[in-house]
């Protein structure tokens, strides 16, 4: 009988789990969210049964003056950073400190939870009473805040709760930036503090960049631009290491990445912060066709004919460059084909950079397709292997090193 009773209990448990799974969002099974509680603010039961489904409601701040700036701190460990920041803010700023854990769990994990909470919400003579919100998922900020409502979003040292894993941390940062862009005000800023080897911008080569979290690339995909990077001196208790109440080590001074909405910029960002994509354009040179169109081979190999064709079709805020071009015999490219010795191929390295607009791989492919159509329509030249996939976006500051590698490989 005991074995039969156990079998029935296990069967009922399995059925209950399956029924719950039907109502859980797909995001509940994303790897980096494992062991993280789904934040529920002011839960309202809407169904009953094997699992209780609850609605999320938006955060309603108390007495926010329209003239005030609203600042949001995400994932603040034991709330030490917000407790340090709150007393320094003037009456012109309203601060909301937030963490993923619910209040009860937060107090169980962090010994300074209540003390820091009190420091944040206590009103001062020269600043407003600030707020603490528990159970806020930094990758779902649109569930809690209205669009265009937050003027500064701060996330210091984001990290998923397991061991270091670039795939999970990249997903975390990507979803945070995408969510933040949905609630950020037009002239707002997103501040992300990162350790060396995480952000990517501070690296010295494109290969080193690929081994980081590539944070500026995800920002551009979310419609954001990297406006500046500065050193971040930590003057508060680094309390959260994989969700526990203990500090993590930092070998060097971290950096704070500052992102803005592209539509909030009045001028181009500095070139060293711009993101770029690249691809090869390969044209089979036919002198007779070029002469019939009123052009010469030199217009392609020495002049700016290709760039001039494209420039008139580029959207504002995007810059096109052609830093390398080379003419090679077609026989060297396709030895098996019956090309004449005079048949030549012009290989151009095309680079597209975002000056005041985000540059993504998707946009780069659109520009490449537009350029190929222009070359076909305006010059009548055959494109050797159309639809070359452009690279993923990378910091423009790495372009010079990339060119040196390409030139060295050709010389060898």
C-alpha positions, 0 to 999 in steps of 0.5 A: 500500500505504501508503494501504491500511495507513493506512486499516486503522489508522484503522479499527482506531482507530475500532473501539477508540474505539467499544468503549471508549465503550460501557464509559465512564460517561455522566459521562465526556462531561459538558462540564466534565469534559473534559480531567480524568482519571477518578480511580482509587484502587488500581485493580484490572483486571476486564476486558481488551480494547480498553480496560481497565475498572477498579474504584474502591475506597474510601479507607482512612485509617490509624489514625483514632481514633473520637474524632477528627474527619476533615477532607477538603480537595478540589481543593487545587491544589499542596497549599499550603492543606493544608500550611499547615493541617496543622500548626495542627490538634490531635490531635483532627483527622485531615486528608486532603488530596486533588487530582484529578491522580494523583501523577505528573501532580501532580508534573509540574504543580506545582513544590512538590508534593513539598515540600507533600506532605512538610509534610502527612504529617510528624507533629508533636509535637502533631498526628497524621500526616495524609494526601495522596490523589491522584486524588480526584474531588470530585464523586464522594466517595461512591466513596471515603468511607463515609456519615456519615464526614467531619466537615468538607469544604473546597473552596477556589475550585472552578472547572472547567478551562476559561474562565469559564463559569457553566453548567460551574461551576454543574454542578461546584458542584452535583455537589460539594455533592450528593456531599459531603452523602452522606458528611458526618457529622450535625453536620459542615460543608462550607466553600466559599471563593468569589470575589465574583460566584460564591456569590451571597449577597453580591449586592445584588439578585435580578437580580444573584443570577441572574448568579452560580453560585447556590451556596446554591440547589444546597446546599438541593437537596442537603439542606444549609442555609447556616449562615453566610458569613464573609470568608476571608483567604487566607494561602497560595499560590494556585497553581492557575489552570485546572490550571496552576501559576500564581496567579489574581487576586482583586479583593476579599477572598473569602468562605467559605460554611459549609453544614450538614446540615439534620438537624444543626441544633437551631434555625432559621438566621438569616433572611438565610441562608434560601432562599425560593420564591414564586408567585401565588395567584389566587382568584375572589371570590364573596361568596355562597360565602364567606358560606355558608362563614361567611367574609367577603371581608375575612377574605381581603383583610385577615386571615390566613385563607389563611395559617391554612389552610396553616400547619396543613399545613406541615411543620416548619421551613418558614415561609409568608408573604403579603407582598402581596395585591391585589383587581382586577376580573376584566375587567382580567385577561381583557378578552375574557371576559364578566365582570360589573363586580362580578367580582373577583380576589384576587391573593396573593404567596405566599412559602415559606422554609426556617427549619430545612429546605431550601427547593427549587422542588420543595418549593415546588410541593408546598406550592402544590398543597396550598394550592390543594386547601385553598382549594378544599376549605375555602373553595369558591373557584375558583382562577384558573389553577391550578398556577402554577409557583413560582420557583426558590429565592432568598435571602430577603434579596432579598425586600424589594427584589423587593417594591419592584419589584413595588409600583413596577410597579403604581404606574406 
